[in-house]
Structures are given as structure tokens and as C-alpha cells.
Amino acid sequence: MQRFSLGFNQTSFGASNPISAAASRIGSAKSKVGSTSRIFNYCKEHSPAPSLCINQFVNITSGFNLNNIHVGNFPNAVKLNSHDAPQLGKPPYKPSDIKKAYSFPTIDIVPSPNVRKAIITIIVPYHSNFLIQNLQDFCSMSDIRQPDPGQIQIYNLGSDTNINPEVEIEANIDLQMAYAMNPHAEIRVIEAKSSGAGDLIYAIDVGSNGKNFPSGIDTDIMSMSFGATPNSYLVNASPFINPNICYLAASGDNSAPLWPAIIPNVLAIGATNLQTNTNYSRKTEAIWSKSGCGFTPYANCPYYQIPYNPNSKRSIPDVCAVGASESKVIVTMNGYIYAVYGTSVSSPIVAGILSLAVQKRLNVHNNKRLTTCQIRPFDTKQLQFLLYNFLTIQSFFFDVVEGKSGKYSAKPGFDQASGLGVINVNNLIEGLKDI
């Protein structure tokens, strides 16, 4: 996740329609925003041309003179021969390799009868044209089930021509990694108008309110593979306040902690160098040498870190996952296969993992969510309270004890380089289902 890099493709799929292309259908049964949308209601009340208003609405809320947010790592992608890539060995890893290494359940976790799907929301800047097609190619190559009509929903807050090809691959990474970990989740992709801070914050706000979507249901997991050097404005403007949502953010690719990962209401995700045995079981894992980590002066140590954190300030990451340049993963885009790396890989992987835990809880309790928001201490809905509990750490995580990023080294237990470690997926799902 360099200074900026997050790309996104968009194609209508099933019931999904980009906002900017749905002018004649806004508020209809076919619209993916619908008449309950705050955007639509505002534009209907204030503009004689609601569709034009929707395309320009971000301008009303995003007139901040800030540098672009740093999104992803387009240079962190190596184009591979489309015929040879799947046989190249390890790494680059395919989804099945990651699932083997991280002890995923052997049987997919699917929604029980009359239980909704877990919902993942991905925030990306700019618009793209081929996200769904690229996901379908990725599924074919990776032997993953194809998405159902309407399962992937794209919301374009800009226009159909608002495309930045230099960062195109990032949205494909986000969508494909999250979907690969949980191919039964509903996924919303919110395309911000630009990489500007105001546009991205507005997209987060839109994605955080379930009333902006036809189902009226809040998302369960929000994943953000972008980051910016923290400042007081970004910290104070942070919109991570919905107590029904787990907010996740990549910790950064330059060894320094970035916004929004530094926010205590956000779970910060670092990257590791995963090496596997010949059967793809986990062999060794070290923190990536460029994974964002350390303390931030902009946030005090949250209550859940107090027993482990020697500093009075927030430490990131909280957890980590594969994403080092030495352990790339495979992504497809526009007919090519890429080997990619960075914390932009790690964040959507963890988003998919946590959506499995949410789905299991929904199946058991039907309405039991998780959240990264600090509603109050010791709430069993509060994810960090559950993850940082000393009774569960050894069960829920593979400890990362090797490697160094910046001035911080991995060591046994919680540390500033790797946080709590890497999720043992099956143990986490089973451990959280009845809490």
C-alpha cells in the first residue's frame, strides 16, 4: 500500500446497477440504492435532476483541500503468463493454499434456512468496468463457485468515466480475496468519486448506513485497503461509528502506521511472509519487512490493548495475514494473472475470515453481530474485547515470532510488529459462535 493504489472495476451483475447509470431507475425495484437511500432522498428534495445530483453529491461533502489518500500498491503486482501461472508452485498462492495454511473449515459455512448472508463492504476510489468479469475469471481459475446474480453489488458514487487505470488492480485484489475466503457472502463495493480524503470518508459514511441499500441492513464487515499519514483532521473526521459493523483497514506498506488503521474503532491488518509445506500446511510465518506497525500519537491506547501495550498510545496492527512480497497471491484482471502483495491483500483476506465468523453467529443466533466499535468495555459483541482476551489468544491465533518491520520485531505473544498474530480460522469461528 504505497502512496496510493486502489483500483476498481464495475459491471452490472444480476440486480446490481451502478448509481450513476441508474438515473431512470433510481427509487425503482431495480435500483440498488432505492427510494430509502439518503442520497436519493436528498437529491429528490434538492435537485430537479436527481441522477445528476447523485453523480455530483460527493462534491457537496468533500471540499477538503487534502492530499490524496494512499490506496494500495499497484507496483506490487507482477503480471504472469496466463497459462503457466497456476502451475508456478508456491508462492504465488491460490485461495485453496491460504485456506489450508490457516485451518479453514473443510465444509463451507453457508447461511442456514431463513438466515441472511453475511455482508462485506469494500471501499475503493474511482470507477472501473470489469470487476465482476474479473471475479468470474478468478473463480474459474481458482475452482471457486461463481457468484450468484445480485450477490456482488457495485455502487458508483462518481461517473462511468471516472476511471483511474493506474490503480485499477487494487479493487480486484479486494473483491477477489474477500470473496475467495467466503464465496457465500453478499459483497457491496462502494466506488468513491476519487482518492481524496473527503470522497473516501463520504463513501465510508454511505457504506456504513444500511438505509442506503435496498435491504436496509447494515453491513457486517467493512474492508479498506487504503491509508494516509495521520493528522488531526483525519482522526477527528473518522466516520467509524456504527456499532453493527467491524471496520478493517490495511496497516500500510511502509513500516509506519497509517489512517484509518490507527483508529481504535478499526481493526488494523498487517502483512506476513507465509511459507508452507509441500501440502500447503503452514510451515513458518514472519512479519513482512514493510508492514505498517508501531504507535500513533493521534490515538490513546484503547482499553482492549492495555494489558499488552507498553505505551500510552494506540499500537497497530491488531492482527495480520499473508501479504508479503515473498509470499504473493494470485489475482486476475482483464485477461491476465498477477502475483500481488501488500497489506492490501491482507485486509480483504481477514474481512472474508471475519464474515465467516459472523455467518456462523447468524446461523446460531440469527441476529448476533460483531463490531469493532467500542460501545462499552467488556461487551461480547465487541470484537477486540474477544480477540484480546488472554484466554482466547492462544486458541484463536497462530503466533508470529519471526521478522522485523521498521524498528519493531515479532516476538512471542502480542507485539508491535505482528499484533496478536494470524487467525486460526476454524478455532476463531467455533470460539465465537456461542459468545
ABEGO torsion letter per residue (X at the ends): XBABGBBBBBBBBEABBBAAAAAAABGBAABAAEAABAAAAAAAAABABAAAAAAAAAAAAABBBBBBBBBEBAAABBBBBAAAAAAAEOOBBBAAAAAAAAGBBABBBBBBBGBBBBBBBBBBBEBBAAAAAAAAAAAAAAGBBBBBBGABBBBBABBAABBBAAAAAAAAAAAAAAAAABAABBBBBBBBABABAAAAAAAAAAAABAAABAAGBBBABBBBABBBBBBAAAAAABABABAABBBBBBAEAAGBBBOAAABAABBBBBBBBBBBBAAGBBABBBBBAABBBEBBAABBBBAAAAAABABABBBOBABBBBGBAABBBBBBBGGBBBBBBEAAAAAAAAAAAAAAAAAAAAAAAGABBBBABBABBGBAABAAAAAABAAAAAAABBBBABEBBEABBBBBEBBAAAEAEBBBAAAAAAAAAAX
